[in-house]
Amino acid sequence: MIYDPVASGWQLVLAALAAITLLVVLITVAKLHPFLALVLGGLTVGIIAGQDLGEVLDTFTEGFGSTAAGVGLLIALGAMFAKLLADSGGADQIVETIVGRATGRGLPWAMATVGAIIGLPMFFEIGLVLLMPVIFLVARRAQVSLITVGIPALAGLSAMHGFVPPHPGPVAAVDILGADLGVTLGLGLLVAVPTVIVGGPLFGSVAGRWVDVPAPVDEPAGPGSEGAEDGMAADGARRPSFAVTMATVLLPVVLMLGRAVTEIVIDDPDQPFQKTMTVIGEPLVALLLAVLVAMYTFGLRVGMGMKEVSSTVESSLPGIAGILLIVSAGGGFKEVLVRTGVGTLLADWARDADISVYLLAWVVAALIRLATGSATVATITAASLMLGLVEGMDSTETSLVVLAVGAGSVFFSHVNDAGFWLVKEYFRLSVGQTIKSWSLMETVLSVSGLGFVLLVSIFV
């Protein structure tokens, strides 16, 4: 729903700018948790816009609750699935099978593939920790720079994080803008693949010459090392096979894409097959089914007891508490922006200026990313400001706006981003080397991602 502005244009612009400035200062200078910063930012918008504090609080809590009810469930189920994949050795199986079959020039491409597949269900930080021993091992064996094989893996992880549900940023943007999750998933994969190629193997070959860092010999080999039998985890426990692992990982993707395709091809809500696909392709149902299947394929089938499977699922939840709070607070922040009419004002301005909504979405997200260092905060804030602009758009166009926001949210990671320091320490780089490799890779991903979004928009 689009709301009329509650105050004059200058007052609403001041409210939005003050809130965003407050977010930046609280997160980067005061080092306040983004959850608290978003709460204070939401209240700031409403108060400066002239609304009663009680009304602002009601609006914020309404947005917080609705976001937690929808997006929170998807994030929780995604975390459970990722934990089962990691603990079962399924992720190691993917790495060993793909990397083990690649040689020479094919290694960067294999690492990009592994990064994308592992990044599909897993958060960036978890995927990085999982893949680091493999990156060190591959660099040592191939006698190439860590950056040459590491950048493609990071590109795969980062692109999935920015473009593809059920990661928090894309899911939050889908929820805020009212996009179709299945359509966004399909288009996200379509955009992510060429984006990973450009930012991964292609840029990695250049960055490897700029930053030539050999793998240290003291790093443990990790997954894929000699001595581990095929199909067996390092501790002797059974692993799921590669085929079973891939089928389970892709199950929710297939179900959600299947629903979107069925609705396009059949386009008859009363048709039995479409009814079935509508239910099982619903994101919540698809992810729930995937978790239940994973409890068998990644748990019971490889020798875990039900108690151990339940313990694995339970252990996945504490780590996402902060993410859930940030995303839900972002929903509250969005709701205040919407109710005050800031989005309507921005939409009217953009239409008068005849600016591409995709470009505007990317620029807003990139600026907030540069200022706060948080891709999730950038996604939530930019999507909230774009809400007025997607009014009247079809589902495909709205999904492309989500992807444009996602592309902007990964722009030039630098010293105010936790991911910057994570990569710096794991790869043992200097700040300058990290900027020339990781930061530039993120920028290439962001710009090429926008380019592919604009290209797709021409044909759909």
C-alpha positions as CSV (number, residue, x, y, z in Angstrom):
1,M,0.0,0.0,0.0
2,I,1.2,3.5,-0.9
3,Y,0.7,6.2,1.7
4,D,0.4,10.0,1.1
5,P,3.1,12.1,2.6
6,V,2.3,13.2,6.2
7,A,4.4,16.3,5.9
8,S,6.0,18.7,3.4
9,G,8.6,17.4,1.0
10,W,11.6,19.1,2.7
11,Q,10.5,17.7,6.1
12,L,10.3,14.1,4.8
13,V,13.6,14.4,3.0
14,L,15.2,15.8,6.3
15,A,13.6,12.9,8.2
16,A,15.0,10.2,5.8
17,L,18.5,11.8,5.7
18,A,18.6,12.2,9.4
19,A,17.7,8.6,10.0
20,I,20.2,7.3,7.5
21,T,22.9,9.6,8.9
22,L,22.1,8.3,12.4
23,L,22.3,4.7,11.2
24,V,25.8,5.4,9.7
25,V,27.1,7.1,12.8
26,L,25.7,4.6,15.3
27,I,26.9,1.6,13.3
28,T,30.3,2.9,12.2
29,V,31.4,5.4,14.9
30,A,29.5,4.4,18.0
31,K,29.8,0.7,17.1
32,L,26.2,0.1,18.1
33,H,24.5,-3.1,17.1
34,P,22.6,-2.6,13.8
35,F,19.4,-3.9,15.5
36,L,19.4,-1.0,18.0
37,A,20.5,1.5,15.2
38,L,17.6,0.5,13.1
39,V,15.1,0.9,16.0
40,L,16.4,4.4,16.7
41,G,16.5,5.2,13.0
42,G,12.9,4.2,12.6
43,L,11.8,6.4,15.5
44,T,13.8,9.3,14.1
45,V,12.0,9.2,10.8
46,G,8.6,9.3,12.4
47,I,9.4,12.0,15.0
48,I,11.0,14.4,12.5
49,A,8.2,13.8,10.1
50,G,5.9,15.1,12.8
51,Q,4.1,11.9,13.9
52,D,3.1,11.2,17.4
53,L,5.6,9.0,19.2
54,G,2.9,6.4,20.2
55,E,1.9,6.2,16.5
56,V,5.5,5.7,15.4
57,L,6.0,2.9,18.0
58,D,2.8,1.1,16.8
59,T,3.9,1.4,13.2
60,F,7.4,0.1,14.0
61,T,6.3,-2.9,16.0
62,E,3.7,-3.8,13.3
63,G,6.5,-3.8,10.7
64,F,8.8,-5.7,13.0
65,G,6.2,-8.4,13.7
66,S,5.1,-9.0,10.2
67,T,8.7,-9.2,9.0
68,A,9.7,-11.6,11.8
69,A,6.7,-13.8,11.0
70,G,7.5,-14.1,7.3
71,V,11.2,-13.6,6.7
72,G,12.3,-15.0,10.1
73,L,10.8,-18.4,9.4
74,L,12.7,-18.7,6.1
75,I,16.0,-17.6,7.7
76,A,15.6,-20.1,10.5
77,L,14.8,-23.0,8.1
78,G,17.7,-22.0,5.9
79,A,20.0,-22.1,8.9
80,M,18.8,-25.5,9.9
81,F,19.4,-26.9,6.4
82,A,22.9,-25.4,6.2
83,K,23.9,-26.8,9.5
84,L,22.8,-30.3,8.5
85,L,24.7,-30.0,5.2
86,A,27.9,-28.9,7.0
87,D,27.8,-31.4,9.9
88,S,27.0,-34.4,7.7
89,G,30.0,-33.9,5.5
90,G,27.8,-33.1,2.6
91,A,29.5,-29.8,1.9
92,D,32.9,-31.6,2.0
93,Q,31.6,-34.1,-0.5
94,I,30.6,-31.3,-2.9
95,V,34.1,-29.7,-2.6
96,E,36.0,-32.9,-3.0
97,T,34.0,-34.1,-6.0
98,I,34.2,-30.9,-8.0
99,V,37.7,-29.7,-7.1
100,G,39.1,-33.3,-7.3
101,R,38.1,-33.5,-11.0
102,A,39.6,-30.1,-11.9
103,T,43.2,-29.5,-13.0
104,G,45.3,-26.6,-14.0
105,R,43.3,-23.8,-15.6
106,G,40.1,-25.4,-14.5
107,L,40.8,-24.9,-10.8
108,P,39.5,-21.3,-10.5
109,W,36.3,-22.3,-12.3
110,A,35.9,-25.3,-10.0
111,M,36.4,-23.1,-7.0
112,A,33.8,-20.6,-8.3
113,T,31.4,-23.5,-8.8
114,V,32.0,-24.8,-5.3
115,G,31.6,-21.3,-3.8
116,A,28.3,-20.8,-5.6
117,I,26.9,-24.3,-4.6
118,I,28.0,-24.0,-0.9
119,G,26.8,-20.4,-0.9
120,L,23.3,-21.4,-2.0
121,P,22.2,-22.6,1.4
122,M,24.9,-21.2,3.7
123,F,25.7,-17.7,5.0
124,F,28.8,-16.1,3.7
125,E,30.8,-16.4,7.0
126,I,30.1,-20.1,7.4
127,G,30.9,-20.9,3.8
128,L,34.2,-19.0,4.1
129,V,35.3,-20.9,7.2
130,L,34.3,-24.2,5.5
131,L,36.2,-23.4,2.3
132,M,39.4,-21.8,3.6
133,P,41.3,-25.1,4.2
134,V,40.3,-26.2,0.6
135,I,41.6,-22.9,-0.8
136,F,44.9,-23.3,1.0
137,L,45.2,-26.9,-0.2
138,V,44.4,-26.2,-3.8
139,A,46.8,-23.2,-3.9
140,R,49.6,-25.3,-2.5
141,R,49.0,-28.2,-4.9
142,A,48.6,-26.0,-8.0
143,Q,51.5,-23.7,-6.8
144,V,49.4,-20.6,-7.5
145,S,48.5,-17.5,-5.5
146,L,45.9,-17.9,-2.8
147,I,44.0,-15.1,-4.6
148,T,43.9,-16.9,-7.9
149,V,41.8,-19.7,-6.4
150,G,40.4,-17.9,-3.4
151,I,38.7,-15.0,-5.3
152,P,36.5,-17.3,-7.4
153,A,35.3,-19.1,-4.3
154,L,34.6,-15.8,-2.5
155,A,32.8,-14.5,-5.6
156,G,30.5,-17.6,-5.6
157,L,29.7,-17.1,-1.9
158,S,29.2,-13.4,-2.1
159,A,27.0,-13.5,-5.2
160,M,24.7,-16.0,-3.6
161,H,24.5,-13.9,-0.5
162,G,23.6,-10.8,-2.4
163,F,21.3,-12.2,-5.2
164,V,19.7,-15.5,-4.2
165,P,17.0,-16.3,-1.5
166,P,16.9,-17.7,1.2
167,H,19.7,-15.4,2.2
168,P,18.5,-12.7,4.6
169,G,19.1,-9.7,2.3
170,P,17.2,-11.0,-0.8
171,V,14.4,-12.5,1.3
172,A,14.0,-9.2,3.2
173,A,13.9,-7.2,-0.1
174,V,11.4,-9.6,-1.5
175,D,9.2,-9.2,1.5
176,I,9.5,-5.4,1.5
177,L,8.8,-4.9,-2.2
178,G,6.2,-7.6,-2.5
179,A,8.1,-9.6,-5.1
180,D,7.5,-13.2,-6.0
181,L,10.2,-15.3,-4.3
182,G,10.2,-18.0,-7.0
183,V,10.6,-15.5,-9.8
184,T,13.3,-13.7,-7.8
185,L,15.1,-17.0,-7.2
186,G,15.1,-17.9,-10.9
187,L,16.2,-14.4,-12.1
188,G,18.7,-14.3,-9.2
189,L,20.4,-17.5,-10.5
190,L,20.3,-16.2,-14.1
191,V,22.1,-13.0,-13.0
192,A,24.4,-14.6,-10.5
193,V,26.0,-17.1,-12.8
194,P,27.6,-14.6,-15.3
195,T,28.3,-12.3,-12.4
196,V,30.3,-15.0,-10.6
197,I,32.2,-15.8,-13.8
198,V,33.2,-12.1,-14.3
199,G,34.0,-11.5,-10.6
200,G,35.4,-14.9,-10.0
201,P,37.7,-16.7,-12.5
202,L,38.1,-13.8,-14.8
203,F,38.9,-11.1,-12.2
204,G,40.7,-13.7,-10.0
205,S,43.3,-14.3,-12.8
206,V,44.1,-10.6,-12.8
207,A,44.0,-10.1,-9.0
208,G,46.3,-13.1,-8.6
209,R,49.0,-11.2,-10.5
210,W,48.4,-8.1,-8.4
211,V,48.4,-9.9,-5.1
212,D,50.7,-12.9,-5.3
213,V,50.3,-14.6,-1.9
214,P,51.5,-18.3,-1.6
215,A,49.6,-20.6,0.6
216,P,51.4,-21.1,4.0
217,V,52.6,-24.5,4.6
218,D,51.4,-24.7,8.2
219,E,47.7,-24.5,7.3
220,P,45.8,-27.8,7.9
221,A,44.6,-29.4,4.7
222,G,41.0,-29.8,5.8
223,P,38.4,-31.3,3.5
224,G,39.9,-33.0,0.5
225,S,43.2,-33.9,2.1
226,E,44.9,-37.2,1.6
227,G,44.0,-40.0,3.9
228,A,40.3,-39.5,3.8
229,E,38.6,-42.3,1.9
230,D,36.1,-41.4,-0.8
231,G,32.6,-41.0,0.6
232,M,33.9,-41.0,4.2
233,A,34.2,-38.1,6.6
234,A,37.6,-37.5,8.2
235,D,36.4,-39.1,11.5
236,G,35.3,-42.2,9.8
237,A,31.6,-41.4,9.7
238,R,29.6,-41.9,6.5
239,R,29.0,-39.0,4.2
240,P,26.1,-38.5,1.9
241,S,27.0,-39.2,-1.7
242,F,27.5,-36.4,-4.1
243,A,24.3,-37.2,-6.0
244,V,22.2,-37.3,-2.8
245,T,23.9,-34.1,-1.5
246,M,23.2,-32.1,-4.7
247,A,19.6,-33.4,-5.0
248,T,18.9,-32.3,-1.4
249,V,20.6,-28.9,-1.8
250,L,18.7,-28.2,-5.0
251,L,15.3,-29.5,-3.7
252,P,14.0,-26.2,-2.4
253,V,15.3,-24.4,-5.5
254,V,13.5,-26.8,-7.8
255,L,10.3,-26.6,-5.8
256,M,10.2,-22.7,-5.8
257,L,11.2,-22.5,-9.4
258,G,8.7,-25.2,-10.3
259,R,5.9,-23.1,-8.8
260,A,6.9,-20.0,-10.7
261,V,7.2,-21.9,-14.0
262,T,3.8,-23.7,-13.5
263,E,2.0,-20.4,-12.8
264,I,3.4,-19.0,-16.1
265,V,2.8,-22.1,-18.3
266,I,-0.6,-23.3,-16.9
267,D,-2.0,-20.1,-15.5
268,D,-5.1,-21.8,-14.1
269,P,-5.4,-21.6,-10.3
270,D,-8.1,-24.4,-10.4
271,Q,-5.9,-26.9,-12.3
272,P,-4.9,-29.7,-9.8
273,F,-1.2,-29.8,-10.8
274,Q,-0.9,-26.0,-10.4
275,K,-2.7,-26.2,-7.0
276,T,-0.2,-28.8,-5.9
277,M,2.8,-26.8,-7.1
278,T,1.4,-23.6,-5.5
279,V,1.4,-25.3,-2.2
280,I,4.8,-27.2,-2.3
281,G,6.5,-24.4,-4.1
282,E,5.5,-21.9,-1.4
283,P,8.9,-20.8,0.0
284,L,8.0,-21.7,3.6
285,V,6.7,-25.2,2.5
286,A,9.6,-25.8,0.1
287,L,12.2,-25.0,2.8
288,L,10.4,-27.0,5.4
289,L,10.3,-30.0,3.1
290,A,14.0,-29.5,2.3
291,V,14.8,-29.5,6.1
292,L,12.8,-32.7,6.7
293,V,14.4,-34.4,3.7
294,A,17.9,-33.2,4.9
295,M,17.2,-34.6,8.4
296,Y,17.1,-38.0,6.6
297,T,19.7,-37.6,3.8
298,F,22.2,-35.7,5.9
299,G,21.3,-37.3,9.2
300,L,19.6,-40.6,9.6
301,R,20.8,-42.0,6.3
302,V,24.5,-41.4,7.2
303,G,24.3,-43.0,10.7
304,M,23.1,-40.2,13.0
305,G,20.5,-40.9,15.6
306,M,17.4,-38.9,15.8
307,K,18.7,-37.3,19.0
308,E,21.9,-36.2,17.2
309,V,19.9,-34.9,14.2
310,S,17.7,-32.8,16.6
311,S,20.7,-31.5,18.4
312,T,22.3,-30.4,15.0
313,V,19.1,-28.6,14.1
314,E,18.8,-26.9,17.5
315,S,22.5,-25.8,17.4
316,S,21.8,-23.8,14.2
317,L,19.5,-21.4,15.8
318,P,21.5,-19.4,18.3
319,G,23.9,-18.1,15.6
320,I,21.1,-16.5,13.6
321,A,19.5,-14.6,16.5
322,G,21.3,-11.4,15.6
323,I,20.4,-11.7,11.9
324,L,16.7,-12.2,12.8
325,L,16.7,-9.1,15.0
326,I,18.4,-7.0,12.3
327,V,16.1,-8.1,9.5
328,S,12.9,-7.7,11.7
329,A,14.0,-4.2,12.9
330,G,14.6,-3.4,9.3
331,G,11.0,-4.3,8.7
332,G,9.9,-1.9,11.4
333,F,12.2,0.8,9.9
334,K,10.7,0.2,6.5
335,E,7.1,0.4,7.8
336,V,7.8,3.9,9.3
337,L,9.3,5.1,6.0
338,V,6.3,3.8,4.2
339,R,3.6,5.2,6.5
340,T,5.2,8.7,6.5
341,G,5.2,8.8,2.7
342,V,9.0,9.0,2.2
343,G,8.8,6.3,-0.5
344,T,6.0,8.0,-2.3
345,L,7.9,11.3,-2.3
346,L,11.0,9.5,-3.7
347,A,9.0,7.7,-6.3
348,D,7.4,11.0,-7.6
349,W,10.9,12.6,-7.7
350,A,12.4,9.7,-9.6
351,R,9.5,9.7,-12.2
352,D,9.9,13.4,-12.8
353,A,13.6,13.0,-13.2
354,D,13.1,10.0,-15.5
355,I,15.7,7.9,-13.8
356,S,15.8,4.1,-14.2
357,V,14.4,2.5,-11.1
358,Y,17.1,-0.3,-11.3
359,L,19.9,2.2,-11.4
360,L,18.4,4.2,-8.6
361,A,17.9,1.1,-6.5
362,W,21.6,0.1,-7.1
363,V,22.9,3.6,-6.3
364,V,21.0,3.9,-3.0
365,A,22.0,0.5,-1.9
366,A,25.7,1.1,-2.8
367,L,25.8,4.4,-1.0
368,I,24.4,2.8,2.2
369,R,26.7,-0.2,1.9
370,L,29.7,2.2,1.6
371,A,28.5,4.2,4.6
372,T,27.5,1.3,7.0
373,G,29.5,-1.7,5.7
374,S,26.5,-3.9,6.1
375,A,25.0,-5.5,3.0
376,T,21.8,-6.5,5.0
377,V,21.2,-2.9,6.3
378,A,21.9,-1.5,2.8
379,T,19.4,-4.0,1.3
380,I,16.7,-3.3,3.8
381,T,17.0,0.5,3.7
382,A,17.3,0.7,-0.1
383,A,14.3,-1.6,-0.7
384,S,12.2,0.4,1.8
385,L,13.0,3.6,-0.2
386,M,12.1,1.9,-3.5
387,L,8.6,0.7,-2.4
388,G,6.8,3.6,-4.1
389,L,8.6,3.0,-7.3
390,V,7.5,-0.6,-7.8
391,E,3.8,0.3,-7.6
392,G,2.3,-1.0,-10.8
393,M,5.3,-3.1,-11.8
394,D,4.7,-6.7,-12.8
395,S,6.4,-9.5,-10.8
396,T,9.4,-9.8,-13.1
397,E,10.2,-6.1,-12.9
398,T,9.8,-6.1,-9.2
399,S,12.2,-9.0,-8.8
400,L,14.7,-7.2,-10.9
401,V,14.5,-4.2,-8.6
402,V,15.3,-6.7,-5.7
403,L,18.3,-7.9,-7.7
404,A,19.5,-4.3,-8.4
405,V,19.3,-3.6,-4.7
406,G,21.2,-6.9,-4.0
407,A,23.9,-5.8,-6.5
408,G,24.3,-2.5,-4.8
409,S,24.5,-4.1,-1.4
410,V,27.8,-5.8,-2.1
411,F,29.6,-2.7,-3.5
412,F,33.2,-2.1,-2.4
413,S,33.6,-3.8,1.0
414,H,36.1,-1.9,3.0
415,V,37.3,-1.3,6.6
416,N,33.8,-0.8,8.1
417,D,32.7,-4.2,6.9
418,A,33.3,-7.3,9.1
419,G,33.7,-9.4,5.9
420,F,36.7,-7.3,5.0
421,W,38.6,-8.2,8.1
422,L,37.5,-11.8,8.0
423,V,39.0,-12.2,4.5
424,K,42.1,-10.2,5.5
425,E,42.9,-12.4,8.5
426,Y,42.0,-15.7,6.8
427,F,44.1,-15.0,3.7
428,R,46.9,-13.2,5.8
429,L,46.8,-10.1,3.7
430,S,47.7,-6.5,4.4
431,V,45.0,-3.9,4.3
432,G,46.2,-2.7,0.8
433,Q,46.3,-6.3,-0.5
434,T,42.7,-6.9,0.8
435,I,41.5,-3.8,-1.0
436,K,43.2,-4.8,-4.3
437,S,41.7,-8.3,-4.2
438,W,38.6,-8.6,-2.0
439,S,37.3,-5.0,-2.2
440,L,37.7,-4.8,-5.9
441,M,36.2,-8.2,-6.4
442,E,33.1,-7.1,-4.5
443,T,33.0,-3.9,-6.7
444,V,33.2,-6.0,-9.9
445,L,30.4,-8.3,-8.7
446,S,28.3,-5.2,-7.9
447,V,28.8,-3.4,-11.1
448,S,28.6,-6.5,-13.4
449,G,25.5,-7.6,-11.4
450,L,23.8,-4.3,-12.2
451,G,24.8,-4.7,-15.8
452,F,23.3,-8.1,-16.1
453,V,20.1,-6.9,-14.4
454,L,19.8,-4.1,-16.9
455,L,20.5,-6.6,-19.7
456,V,17.8,-9.0,-18.5
457,S,15.3,-6.1,-18.1
458,I,15.5,-5.5,-21.9
459,F,14.3,-9.0,-22.7
460,V,11.7,-9.7,-20.0
